[in-house]
C-alpha cells in the first residue's frame, strides 16, 4: 500500500522537523511547510500519492474551521457583520485594485492582471486561524476583525470563480445558471440556519440518549462533513461550510463535548494541509529568479498589510488593532490556489506566471507566523508615531461627548463577560465607574442603556485621560490581548501612581512582567479557576471556612507557586473516619417506652456519664443543631450523636426502652435516617 507508506513518511518526517523547529523556536506551521518542501515532488520526492495527501489536506481545513465554529456562535457572527461586510469588501477592493494596477504596470495582460488582483485579495483562513487559535487571540478585537474579513473573502471566492472563464475568453455560464447558483447558495444558508435552530439539537438529543460515545462522534463528523459538502456543492468554499457546520453545533448544549472529540483529528489533519502547501514550492524556480521573487513576495506582503490596515481603519478600529489585522492578512490564501489552477486551465496566465505565483504564495505563508509573532511589537512601535488622534483611536463614539469628570472611580477596560459583571457589581454597590470598549456597536448599544461607556483604544494616553485615569482609585483590565494589557498597565501606572491596578491574564507567565509594569494584582485564569474549584471541594470535606480562605490566600500571595510546584503537607481529610478513626457519628431514635422520654439533655448526663456528644435533634421536619442542655426528649425524636462506638452503644440502650425495640443503626456522616 504506497499510500500508507506516504502517510508514514509524512508523519515521521514531520515529527523530526517539528522537533528541530521547536528547539530553534520556529513556529509549527513553518515546520509543516518545510516538511512538504522536503518530501514533495520538487524536493526529495519521498511522497508519490500527492492527490491522496491533498484529500487529507481538505479534511484538515474542515477540521480546523469546524472547531473554530464550535467555539463561536451566531451571536458572535452577527457582531462581525460590520467588519465582515464593510471591512471585508474594502479590503478585497483595495487589495485587488493595487495588485491589478501593479500587474498592468509590469506589462501583464489585462486578464492576467485581474486574476493577479483576485489571487492577491484572498488570505489564508487556515493559517491565520491556526496562529490566532494557538496564541489564544481569536476573541480579541483584532482576532474577531480578522475572522470577519476572512469570512467575507471565503464568500467572494464564488463570483471570482464565475468571472474566470470570461478572463480566458470562454463564456461558460449563462445568466440562468448564475441565478440558479445564487438560489442554491441562499437555500443552503437557510437550511443551515433552520438546522441550527431545530434539527441538529433534536438529532443530538436522540444520539446522546443512547449514551454511545461512538455514535455521538459519528454524528458530529457526519454533521460537519455534510454541511461542508453542501456549501461546496452550492459553489461556496469548503472552509466556509466547515465553519458554518461548527456554528450549527455551537448553538446546542453539546458543543463542548463535540470539541473535545474533534480536537485530536484537527491537529493531525491540519498538519497534512500545511504539508500539502509546502509540496507546491518548486525550489528550481526560486533558484532561477531569487531576487525578483523575493521583491515580489515583499511587495505583496506590504500591499496586503496596508490594504487590510486601511480597510479596518475606515471601519472605525484604532490604529493598533488595524495594524494587527493587516499584518495577519498579509499572505496569499489557500483558495487562491484553486483560482490559480482555474486560471491556468483557462490560459489566463502567461509565461511562467503560474509557477511564480506558487512560489510567492508559499513564501508569504512561511513568513506569516514570524510576522504574526512580531506584529504586536511593530504595531506598538508604529502607534507611538505622531499620527493624528483619529488614527490612533483617541476618539470617542458619538459627537459632543464630554470627558468623564468623576473622581475616586473605577475604570474598566473591556466590556466582555468579566467587564459586564464588574460594571454590574459597581453599579449595585454605588461605585462610580467608566468603561473603555473598542467595539463601536457595543458602545452604541450600551450607551443607549445609560452605561458610562466610551469608545477608544486604552493603549493610547488620550483615551485613559478622557476617563480621568489620573483621579481614579482603581483600574481593572479584563481584555484578551496580552500586548495591549501590558501597554495599558504601564501607561496607567505612569498616569496615576496611586491607582490600584488589577489585571486579568490567561497565562501564568504574564504575571511577572505585569507586576513589574505596575499592576498591584494579576489574576491568571489558568490557576484562579483551580483555586476556586479546590476551595469548593475542601468545603465538602468539612474543613473550616476560615482555613479554606487562608489556604486560598496563601496560594494567591505566593504568586500561585504552590500550584506550580505543590509540595505541601495535606491538612485535609477525606472523611471523619479517616482523620478520627476512633470516633463515629451515629443516629439514634428515641423509642416510645424509653425512660429518657420527658427528660432533658442535662438530666441524661449523656456527655458527662457516657462521653457522647449530641450534635442535633430532628423532631418531625424541624432540626435543632447544638441543642440546649434543657431540651427535653420526645418519642420518635431522631438524635445525631458523635463519640466512640462502644460509648454510643450504651447511650442507645438508654433511648431504647425496657422492651426490645428497634435499634438505631450506625450511620456515617451525612446520613439523616436510621434503619428502623
N, C-alpha and C positions, 0 to 999 in steps of 0.2 A: 504494500500500500504506500505509493510515493507520497500521497497527501499527508499521511500520518508522520512520515519521516520529515516532511517540510515543517509540520507543526512542532515536532520535537526540536528541530534546528532553530526555529524562531524563538521558542521558549527558552532553550538552553543559552542561545547567544544573547537574548535579551537579559537573562539573569546575570551573565558575566558583564555585559555593557552597563547595565543599571548599577551593579555593584561598584564598578570603576567610576561611574558618574557620581554616585553617592560619595565616594571618597574624595573626589575632586570638587564637590559642591556644584555639580552641573545638574540642571533640572531634569526630571524624569522624562518629560516629553522629548527633549533633545536626545536622550539616550535611546528612546524608541526609534526616532527618526534616523539616527546613526545606524541602528541595527538594520533598518530597511535598506540603507545605502550599502552596507557591507554584504547583506545576504541577497540583495536584489539582482535583477538581470544586468545592471550596469556596474555591479560590484564583483563579488566572487562567484555569483550565480549559484549560491547554495540552495536556493528555493526555485522549484520549477513550476509548481501549481500556483501561478500568480493569480489567476481568476478565483480560485478557491479561497485564497487569502483575502481577496477583495470582498468576497461574500462575508467572511468573518469580520472584516472591517466595517461593513454596513451594519452588522449586528452590534458592533462596538458603538457606532453612532446612536443606534436605537437605545441601547442600554444606558449610555451617558445622558442623553436628553430625557429619557424616561425617568431616571432618578431625579434629575433637576425638576421635572414637572411634579414628581411626587412631593417634593419639598416646597412646592409653590401652591397657589390656589387661584381660582378665577378672580377672587377679590384683589389679589396682588396683581394679576394680569390687567384688570381694569385700571388700577392705579398707574400702569405704564402706558396707557393709551396715548397720552400727550407726547411722551418720549418716543414711543413706537411710531406713531403716525407722523407727527411733525418733525421730530428729531431724525427718525429713520429716513423719511423722504428727503429731508435736507442733506443728510449725509450721503445718500445714494446719488442725488442730483449733483452736488458739489464735486464728489469724487469722480463721477462719470464725466462731467464737463472738463475738469482739469486734465484727466488722463486722456480723453479723446483729443483735446486740443494739443496736448504734448505729442501724441502719436502723429497727428497731422503735421506738426512742426518738424518731426523727423521723417517726413515724406512717406508715411504709411498710407495705403489706400483708404478711402472713406469707410468702406465696410469693415476693414480690419481695425481702423481707429475706433469705430463704435463698439466693436467686440472687445477691444482692449479696455474701453471705458466700462463695459459691463463686468469684465473679469476683475478689474481693479476695485469696483464698488463693493464687492462682496468680501466679507471677512469670515474667519473660521469659527463657527459656532462651537465645534467640538473642542478645539484647542483653548479658546478663551474661557469657555465654561469650565473646562477641566482645571485650568490655572486658578480661576476665581474660587472654585469649589475647594481646591487644595489649600488656598490661602484664607478660607472662611470669609470671603468678601462678596458673596452673591447678594446678600441682603444689605450691603452698604449702598449709599446713594449712587456711587459710580458703578457698582455692580448691577443694580437694578436698571440704570440707564443703559448700560452696555447690553443687557439682556433684551430690553425693549427694542433697541436698534437692530440687534441680531434677528429678532422675530420678524421685523419688517423686511430685512434682507431675504429671509427664507421665503417670505410671501412674494417678493418682487422677482424671484427666480422664474416664476411662471410666465409673465409677459415677456421677459427676456428670451426665454426659450421659443416663444411664438414669433419673435422678431428675427431670430437667427436665419431661418430659411430665406427671408427677404434680403438679408445681407449677402447671401450667396447667390442671389438671382433666382431662387426657387420659391415659387408661391405654393405652399403646401397646405395651408389652412384657409378654408372658406369662412365667410362671416357666420354661416350657420354652425360650423364646427366650433368656432370660438365661443359663440353664445352657449352652445351645449357644454363646453368645458367650464365656463363660468357657472352655469347652472349646477353642474356636478359638484364644483367646489363649494358652492353655497349649501347644497344638500348635505355634503359631508360634514360641514361645520355645524349645521342644525342637528344632524344625527349625533354628533359628539356632545353637544350641549344637552340634548334630551337624555343621552346615555348617562352623562354625569349626574343628572338630576334624579333619574328614576331607575333606569335599567341596571346600571352597574351596582349601586348599593343593594338592590334586591337580589341580584345574582350572587354577590359576595356573601350576603347574609345566609343564603341557602348553602353555599360552599362551606362557610365556617361552622355551620351547624353540624356538618359531618365530622368535625374535629380531625380532618385528614390534612396533614401538612403537605403531602404530595399533591393532593387535589387543589389546595389553595395556591401552591406555587405554579401549577399548570394553568390555573385560571388567570393568575396575574400575567404570566407570559403570554397567554392567548390574547388577553385584552390589549397588551402593549403592542404585539405584532399585528393584531387585526386593525387597530386604529392607524398604525404607521402604514400598513398596506393600503388601507382605504384612502388616506391622504395622498399617497404616491400614485395610486390608480387615478385619482382625480386631477393629477397634474401638479400637486403641491410637493414640497420637499419631504424626504423621509425624516429628516431631523425634526421638522415642524410637527409631523404626525406623531413621532415618539414623544415629543414634549407635550402635545395635547393629550396623549394617552395617559401620561403621568398626571396631568391636571385632572383628568376624569376620575382617577382613583384617589387623588388627594382630597376630593370632596367627600370621600367616605371615611368611616372611622377605622378603616383597615390599612390606611396609608403607611403607618409606621411599621407594621408587620411586613407589608409588601416591600418597603425599602430595605429592611434587614435581609430579606430573601434575595433581592436582586443585586445588592452591592458586590458580592463576590464575582458574579458574572460580568458586571460592569467593568471592573478593574481589568479582568482578563481580556475581554473583547475590545475594550478601548485601546489596549496595547496593540492589538492587531491592526486597528485603524491607523495609528501613528506609524507602525512599521510599513504598512502598505503605501503611505505617503512618501516615506523615505525611499522606497523602491523606484519612485518615478524620477529621481535625480540621476541624470547622466553626467558623470564626472568628466567625460571627454569633452562635452560641450562647455563645461565650466573651465576646462583647461585651455580651450581654444581662445576664448574671449573673456578672461577672468576680470580684467579691468572694466570692460563695458558692462558685463553682468553685475559686477559689484556696484557700479554707479547707478544702474537701473534699479537694483534692489534698494539701495539707499533712497533713491528718488521716490519710489513707490511707497516706502515706509513713511517718508516725510509728507508726501501728498495725502496719504490716507489719515495720518495722525492730525494734520492741520485741518482737513475737511471735517473729520468727526469732531474735533475740538470746536471748530466754528459752528457746526450744527447744534451741538449741545449748549453752546453759549447763547445762540439765538433762542433756543427753547427756554432759557432762563436760569440755567445752572451756573454756579460760580466758576471762576477760572480754574481753581484747583481740581474740582470734580470733573470739569470738561477736559482738562489735560489728561487725567487718569483714563477717562473714556476713550479719548483719541489715541493714546498710546496703546490701549488694549486692543483697538480695532485696526492696527496698522499692518496686518498681514493679509495675504491673499487667502480666500476661503476654500474649503474642500469642494463646495458646489461650483466654484469657478472651474474645476477640472471637468465637471460634467458639461458646462457650457463650452469649454475649450475643445473637448472631444467632438461636440456637435459642430463647432466652428471649423474644426479640421475636416470633418466629414463633408461639410458644405463648401469646402475650399475657400473659406474666408481668410485663413492665414496665408501669408506669402512667405517664400523662402524658408528660413529656419525659425520663423516666429513662434511656432508651436513648441519646439524644444527649448527656446529661450524662455518662454512663459513658464514651462515646467520647472526649469532650474531656478528662476527668480522666485516662483511661488514657494518652493520648498525652502529656499534660503530665508524668505520672510517668516515662514513658520518656525524655522530653527532659531531665528533671532527673537521671536516673541517672548519666550519665557524669561530671557535676560532683560528685555525691555520692560515687561510687567514687573519684574523684581526691582528694577531701578526706578520705575515710574513715580513712586511716592517721593523719592528724594529729588528727582527732576522737577516734579510738579511743585514741590515745596520751594525749590530754588527760583523757579520762574514766577511763582506767586509773590515773591518778595520784590520783584522788579517794580519800578514806579509806573505801573499801568493805572488806568483810571479806576475809580472805585466801583464803577458799574461792572467791569470785567472781573474784578476780584471778589465780587459777592458782597461788597459793602453797601448794600441797598436793602430795602425792606418792602415787602409786598404791600401794595396799596399806597395811594398818594395821600400826603398830608399826615402820615402817622408821626406822632410825637415820640420822642425818646422816653424810655422808661425812667421815671423820676423817684420810684420808691427807694428806700434805704433799708439796710438790715434785712435784706430779702434773699431768697433762694433763686439761683439761676440754673435752669435745667437745659442741657444741650442734648437735643434729640427727643422726638415725641413718638417713639415706638411704644412697645408694650410697657417697658420699665418707665419711660418718661411719663406716660399717661398715669401710671399708678402713683408716681411721685407727685404729679400735679394734683391728683385727686386727694392724696393724703395731706398735702399742704393746704389745699382749699378747705378740707374738713377741719384742720387744726387752726385755721385762720392765719396761716403764714403767707405773707406776700411773696409772689414768685413771678418769674418771667421765663418763657420758653423760647429757645432758638431752634428752628427747624429748616431743613433745606428742601423739603418737598413743597412746592408752591400750592399744589392742590390741597394738601393737608392744612397749610396755613390759612387759605381762604375759608375752608370748611370750619375749622376750629375758631377762627376769629369771629365768624358769624355767630358762634355759640357763646361768645363772650370770653374766650380764653385770651390771656395776655401773651400771645404768641407772635413771634417776629421771624420773618424770612431772612436768611443770610448764612454765610459760612463762618462758623465760630472760630476758625483758624485765623481770621482777619481781626486786627485790633479794633477797627471801627465798629465791627458788629458787637463785640463784647462791650465796648464803650457805650453803645446805644442802649444796652440793658443795664447800664450803670454798674458795671462789674467792680469799679473801684470802691463803691459803698455797699457791696453785697456782703452778707455774712457767710454764705456758703455757695458752692458750685458743685453740681452733680453732672458728670459727663457719662452719658449712657448711650453711646453710639457704637457702631461695629467697625469703625475704621481705626486701626491701631496707630497709623502715622498721624492722622488728624487728632486723635486723642492725646498723643504726646505733645503736639504743637499747641493745642488748646490749654493743656496743663501748664506748659512753660509760659505761655503768654498771660494766662490768668494770674499765675503767681507773680509775674513781673508787675502786673497792673494792680494787684491787691495782695500785699504781703501778709495780711491778717486773715484772709478768707480761709474757711475750712473747705478743702477740695477733696471730694470723694469721686473716685473713678471706677467704672466697671470695665473689666477687660476679660477676654476669653481665655487668655493663656497665662500661666504662672510666670513665664519668663519675662512678661511685661511689667511685673511688679517692681523690680529693682529700678529700671530706667524711669518709670513714672514717679516713684518716690524721690529719686534724685532730681527730677524736674520740678518737684514742689507739691506733689499730691500728699495729703495727710493720710488718706485711706485708699487702698486699692482692693477692690473686691473681684477676685478671679472666679469666673463661673466654674472652671474645672473643679475647684476644691470647695467652693462655698456650697454647691449642691451636695457634696459628700458630707460636709459638716451638718447641714440641715437634716439629711437622711439619718445620719448616725445619732444626732441628738434625739430624734423622734424614736429611734429604735431603743436607745438607752432608757427612755421613759417607760417603755413596755417591760423593762427588767426591774422596775420598782426602785431605780436609783433616784435619790432626792433631786428636785428641780434645781436647787442652787448648785449642786455638784455638776449637773449637766451643763448649766450655763457657765460655770467656772472652767470646765473642760473645754467647751467651745471657745471661750475667751482665750484660753492658753494657746489653742491652735491658731487663732487669728493673730494674737500678739506675737507669736513666733514666726510669722510670715508663712504659715502652713507647712513649716519644715517638718512638723510631726507627721503629717500625712505623706510627705515625700520620702522620709526615712523613718518609718514607725518602729520605735524600739521602746515602747512604754509598757511598764508592768500593768497588767489588766487590773482594774479596780471595780469591775462589774461582775455580776454572776448571772448565769442563765436562769436561775430559779432559787427559791429559798432552800430547797432541799440540797442544793449543791453547796451554797455558802454556809448554811447552818444544818448539817446533816442530822443533828440530834433533836431538831425542832420540827414540829408538824402543825399544819393548820387543818382543823377538823370541825365539821358542822355537827351539832347535836340537837335533837328535837326534844322539847320538854313534853313528857307524856302526861296524860290527864291525871293519873293517880300518883304522880311524883310528889314526894314530900317537899320539893322545892317550890311548888306552885304557891304563890302568895308571899313568898319570902323575897327579901331584897338581895341584891348582889353582895352587899356587905355582910348580910347575915349568913350567906352560904360560905363565906371565907374562902372563896374559890382560889384567890391568889395567895393568901397567907397560909392556908392549910394544905392546898394541893399544888401550888406553884404554877397554876394555869391562868392565863390572861384572857379576859373576854374582849374580843375585838369589836363585835357588833351584834345587834339583836334585830331579827326581822319578825315583825308582827303583822301578819296579813300582807299588805302591799307596802308598808312603811318599814324603813330600815333606820335604826339608831346606831350610829358609829360612836366609839369611845363612850360607852354607856356610863351614866352617873351611878355612883355606888348605891344610891337609894332606889334605883329602878327595881320594880317588883315583877317577878316572872309570872307569866300566864301560860296555861296549857296551850300546846301547839306552837309556842314560840320557837324560832329557829336561832340557835346560838352559834356564833363563829368564834372558835377558841384557838389559841396558839400555846404550845408547850411541848414537853417531852411526851412521846406516845404513851408510856406507862402511866404518867400522871393524868393525862386526858382520859384514860380508861377508867380511872377512879371517879372522875367527875361525871362520866357517862352513867355510872351506877347511881349517882346522886339524882340525876334527872330522869332515870328510867322508871322508877317506882318500885313498889314491893313485889308486884307480879311481873311475870315475864312479858316484856313489851318489845316494841320494835327498837332495835338498837341503831343509834346513829352511825352512819357509815363514814369512815375516814375519807376525807377529800383533800386534795391538794389545793394550793392557792388558785383561786379563780372559780371554784365550784360554789353553787348557790343553793342547791337542793340536795338533801341526803337521800339515800336509797331507803325508802320506808318499807 
